[in-house]
Amino acid sequence: MRGFDVIADDGVADVATFEWVQMSAHTMNLVNAVGRDTWTATYNAINMANQVAFSDLGKVSWRVILRKKLQFKAEASFIRALGYFHLVRAFGLPYAEETKDIAEMGVPLRLRGVMDRATAFEVVQRSTVSEVYSQIISDLEYAIENLPGENKVESGRATVDGAKALLAKVYFYKHDFGNAAKYAEQVINTQKYDLDEDLTAKFGRAEKKTVTQEIVAMIPSASLIEDSWGGLRDYRTNGLALPTSRPSNELIAAYDQQNDNRFKTFFKNIDGSWYTLKFDYEYMDGIIIGYNELLLLYAESLAKSNGNMNQALNALQKIEKGLMAKLILQLLIGLLY
């Protein structure tokens, strides 16, 4: 996660190691320890999904639990799509018309589980960026059609809304803004999600038991030993030392520091440098996509696809209203007391 912040210029790593120099320059390779861990862990997750649903082991399992076949395959498809979307953004070229079909500029597509030594050492060449995105979209479309409606966000299982929201984000990265708006709108129109008045609610859900309506898809944490987002500790200000990762100056400059409630809630100046308080928890859920991100994605997609600008403005106004609500409440309390 912090790697994507650095790649996107939203984050700065205060460690002069070649790993972070490579990441900020988009030249990351497998000698890079941070990149290698990301590569290995994500392909391990993809392989487990493949073993369950796309291998001979999976075929044997279905004889025992045939009624769960579609559900498990749909959940495995979601996990595989999420994994490849993560990998292609970190290790492949950005999706663009001039580069999407260049050979081996995506990542290797493994679509069957590794079952023995022979398949473990099978060489799989990198696919094109276009081929990787096509596979991601195919997996998410299957998930949307076959995931059970009773799956809940807090369970950590894949949901139909989560798959649609992720598909909207995939199409957004693919610059297919019409489809991005289409799938984002379907999730928004369920009216199951809303912006939290407490801006910290979705981040503190696991540890502080805060109530949130803002998370569309997540990987939940239940305790410190199940905190799979330990990398975020490099952002935390409540440790023994200052964080080694912090927001970039460009990100800080983008905020209205006097009036933006997000800035007042999430950022702190320590010895002349700005740090984020967003991750100051012992353990946290891994948020895949939230309602706030979906609203922004929807508004921008409508604008870039010549869609309904009134709907785009409505989405932006929801965010503005949510950001101002807490400030207005504080002002009212101040006037009353």
C-alpha positions in Angstrom: 0.0 0.0 0.0 2.7 2.5 0.9 4.5 1.4 -2.3 1.5 2.6 -4.3 1.6 5.9 -2.4 5.2 6.4 -3.4 4.6 5.4 -7.0 1.7 7.8 -7.2 3.8 10.6 -5.6 1.4 10.8 -2.6 4.0 9.4 -0.2 7.7 9.9 0.5 10.0 7.3 2.0 12.5 8.8 4.4 14.9 5.9 3.8 17.6 6.3 1.2 17.6 2.6 0.2 17.6 1.4 -3.4 14.2 -0.2 -2.9 12.4 3.1 -2.5 14.5 4.8 -5.1 13.4 2.1 -7.6 9.8 2.4 -6.6 9.6 6.1 -7.0 11.4 5.8 -10.4 9.1 3.0 -11.6 12.0 0.7 -12.0 11.2 -1.9 -9.4 12.6 -5.5 -9.9 12.8 -8.7 -7.9 16.1 -7.8 -6.4 14.1 -5.2 -4.6 13.1 -6.7 -1.2 9.8 -4.7 -0.9 8.9 -5.6 -4.5 9.9 -9.3 -4.1 7.7 -9.7 -1.0 4.7 -8.1 -2.8 5.3 -10.4 -5.8 5.6 -13.5 -3.7 2.8 -12.9 -1.3 0.3 -11.9 -4.1 1.2 -14.9 -6.3 0.8 -17.2 -3.3 -2.7 -15.8 -2.8 -3.5 -16.3 -6.5 -2.1 -19.8 -6.4 -4.4 -20.7 -3.4 -7.4 -19.4 -5.3 -6.3 -21.4 -8.4 -5.9 -24.6 -6.3 -9.4 -24.3 -4.8 -11.3 -23.4 -8.0 -9.1 -23.9 -11.1 -7.2 -27.1 -10.7 -7.6 -30.9 -10.3 -7.7 -30.5 -6.6 -10.7 -28.2 -7.0 -12.5 -30.8 -9.2 -12.1 -33.4 -6.5 -13.4 -31.0 -3.8 -16.5 -30.3 -5.7 -17.7 -33.9 -5.5 -17.9 -33.3 -1.7 -19.3 -29.8 -1.7 -21.0 -29.5 -5.1 -23.6 -27.0 -3.8 -20.7 -24.6 -2.9 -19.0 -24.9 -6.3 -20.3 -21.6 -7.8 -19.7 -19.7 -4.6 -16.1 -20.8 -4.1 -15.2 -20.4 -7.7 -16.7 -16.9 -7.7 -14.8 -16.0 -4.5 -11.6 -17.4 -5.9 -12.2 -15.4 -9.1 -12.5 -12.2 -7.0 -9.3 -13.0 -5.1 -7.4 -13.7 -8.4 -8.7 -10.5 -10.0 -7.6 -8.4 -7.0 -4.2 -10.1 -7.0 -3.5 -9.5 -10.7 -4.8 -5.9 -10.5 -2.3 -5.3 -7.7 0.5 -6.9 -9.6 0.0 -5.3 -13.0 -0.1 -1.8 -11.4 3.1 -2.5 -9.5 5.1 -4.4 -12.0 3.5 -3.7 -15.4 3.3 -0.7 -17.6 0.3 1.7 -17.1 -2.6 0.8 -19.4 -2.3 3.0 -22.5 -3.2 2.5 -26.2 0.4 2.8 -27.3 1.8 0.3 -24.8 -1.1 -2.1 -23.8 -0.2 -4.7 -26.5 3.6 -4.7 -26.2 4.8 -8.2 -25.5 5.7 -9.1 -21.9 5.0 -5.7 -20.4 2.3 -7.0 -18.1 2.8 -9.9 -15.6 2.7 -13.7 -15.9 -0.9 -15.0 -15.9 -1.0 -18.3 -13.9 -4.6 -19.6 -14.2 -4.1 -23.1 -12.8 -3.0 -24.1 -9.3 0.6 -25.4 -8.7 0.1 -29.0 -7.8 3.5 -30.7 -8.2 7.2 -30.0 -8.8 6.7 -29.9 -12.6 4.0 -27.2 -12.5 5.9 -25.3 -9.7 8.9 -24.7 -12.1 6.9 -24.2 -15.2 8.0 -21.0 -16.9 5.2 -18.6 -17.7 6.1 -15.6 -19.8 4.7 -12.2 -19.0 1.5 -11.4 -20.7 0.7 -8.0 -22.3 -1.0 -5.4 -20.1 -4.1 -5.7 -22.2 -4.2 -9.5 -21.6 -3.9 -9.0 -17.9 -6.7 -6.5 -17.7 -8.9 -8.8 -19.9 -8.4 -11.6 -17.4 -9.1 -9.4 -14.4 -12.3 -8.2 -16.0 -13.4 -11.7 -16.9 -12.8 -12.9 -13.3 -14.8 -10.0 -11.9 -17.7 -10.5 -14.3 -17.8 -14.1 -13.2 -17.7 -13.1 -9.6 -20.6 -10.6 -10.0 -22.8 -13.2 -11.7 -22.2 -16.0 -9.2 -21.4 -14.5 -5.7 -24.1 -15.2 -3.1 -26.1 -12.2 -2.0 -25.8 -13.1 1.6 -22.0 -12.5 1.8 -21.3 -9.5 4.1 -18.5 -6.9 3.9 -17.4 -7.5 7.5 -17.0 -11.2 6.9 -14.1 -10.6 4.6 -15.7 -12.7 1.9 -16.1 -11.3 -1.6 -19.4 -9.5 -2.2 -21.3 -8.6 -5.4 -21.0 -4.9 -4.5 -17.3 -5.3 -3.8 -16.7 -7.0 -7.1 -18.6 -4.3 -8.9 -16.7 -1.5 -7.1 -13.4 -3.2 -8.0 -14.5 -3.6 -11.6 -15.3 0.1 -11.7 -11.8 0.8 -10.5 -10.3 -1.6 -13.1 -12.2 0.1 -15.9 -11.1 3.5 -14.5 -7.4 2.5 -14.7 -8.1 1.1 -18.2 -9.5 4.5 -19.2 -12.9 3.0 -20.1 -14.7 5.7 -18.2 -18.2 4.7 -19.5 -18.0 1.2 -17.9 -16.3 2.7 -14.8 -19.3 5.0 -14.2 -21.7 2.2 -15.0 -20.5 -0.2 -12.3 -19.8 2.5 -9.7 -23.4 3.8 -10.2 -24.8 0.3 -9.6 -23.1 0.2 -6.2 -24.0 3.8 -5.3 -27.7 3.1 -6.3 -28.0 0.3 -3.7 -28.0 3.1 -1.1 -26.3 0.7 1.4 -23.3 2.9 1.8 -22.8 6.4 3.1 -20.0 8.8 4.2 -19.2 8.5 7.9 -19.6 11.7 10.0 -16.6 10.4 11.9 -13.8 10.5 9.4 -11.7 8.0 11.4 -14.5 5.4 11.7 -13.5 3.2 8.8 -9.9 3.1 9.9 -10.6 2.3 13.5 -13.3 -0.3 12.9 -11.2 -3.3 13.8 -9.5 -2.0 16.9 -11.9 0.7 18.2 -15.1 -1.1 17.1 -16.3 2.0 15.4 -19.4 1.8 13.2 -18.8 2.6 9.5 -21.0 2.7 6.4 -18.2 3.6 4.2 -16.4 0.4 3.4 -17.5 -1.4 0.2 -14.8 -4.1 0.3 -12.1 -5.0 2.8 -9.8 -7.7 4.3 -10.7 -7.6 8.0 -8.3 -7.8 10.9 -9.6 -9.3 14.2 -6.5 -8.9 16.4 -2.9 -7.8 16.5 -1.7 -11.3 15.4 -4.0 -11.1 12.4 -2.8 -7.7 11.3 -1.8 -8.4 7.7 -1.2 -4.7 7.1 1.9 -4.4 9.2 3.6 -2.4 6.5 1.4 0.5 7.5 3.5 0.7 10.7 6.0 2.7 8.7 3.3 5.5 8.6 2.4 5.4 12.3 3.3 8.3 14.6 2.4 6.5 17.8 5.5 4.3 17.8 8.9 4.7 19.5 10.4 6.5 16.5 9.2 8.8 13.8 7.7 7.1 10.7 9.9 6.2 7.8 7.1 7.0 5.4 5.1 10.3 5.2 2.8 12.3 2.9 4.6 14.1 0.1 4.8 17.9 0.1 2.6 17.9 -3.0 -0.2 16.1 -1.2 0.0 18.4 1.8 -0.1 21.4 -0.5 -3.3 20.1 -2.2 -5.3 20.6 1.1 -7.0 23.7 2.3 -5.3 23.5 5.7 -7.6 26.0 7.4 -11.0 24.6 6.3 -10.5 21.0 5.2 -11.6 18.7 8.0 -9.6 15.8 6.5 -6.4 17.8 7.0 -7.2 18.7 10.6 -8.1 15.1 11.3 -5.4 13.1 9.6 -2.2 15.2 9.5 0.3 16.4 12.1 3.4 18.5 11.9 6.4 17.0 13.8 9.7 18.9 13.8 8.8 20.6 10.5 7.6 17.6 8.6 4.0 16.5 8.0 2.9 13.0 9.0 -0.4 11.2 8.8 -2.4 10.0 11.8 -4.6 7.8 9.7 -2.8 4.6 10.5 -2.2 5.1 14.3 -3.8 1.8 15.3 -2.3 -1.5 16.6 -4.2 -3.4 13.9 -6.4 -2.3 11.0 -8.7 -3.7 8.3 -7.2 -3.6 4.8 -9.7 -1.4 2.9 -9.9 -2.5 -0.7 -12.3 0.3 -1.8 -14.5 2.7 0.2 -17.6 4.7 -0.7 -15.6 8.0 -0.7 -13.2 6.7 -3.4 -16.2 5.3 -5.4 -17.9 8.6 -5.4 -14.8 10.4 -6.7 -14.2 7.7 -9.3 -17.9 8.0 -10.4 -17.8 11.7 -10.8 -14.6 11.8 -12.7 -15.7 8.9 -15.0 -18.9 10.7 -15.8 -17.0 13.9 -16.6 -14.5 12.1 -18.8 -17.1 10.1 -20.7 -19.5 13.0 -21.4 -21.9 11.5 -18.9 -24.6 13.2 -16.8 -22.8 16.2 -15.2 -25.6 16.7 -12.7 -25.0 13.2 -11.3 -21.3 14.0 -11.2 -21.9 17.2 -9.3 -24.2 15.3 -6.9 -21.5 12.8 -6.1 -19.0 15.6 -5.4 -21.5 17.4 -3.3 -22.0 14.3 -1.1 -18.3 14.4 -0.4 -18.3 18.1 0.3 -21.3 17.8 2.6 -19.7 14.9 4.5 -16.5 16.8 5.0 -18.3 19.9 6.3 -20.8 18.0 8.5 -18.5 17.5 11.5 -17.2 21.1 11.3 -20.8 22.5 11.2 -21.7 20.3 14.2 -18.7 21.5 16.1 -19.6 25.2 15.4 -23.2 24.5 16.6 -22.1 22.9 19.8 -19.8 25.9 20.3 -22.7 28.4 19.9 -25.0 26.4 22.2 -22.4 26.1 25.0 
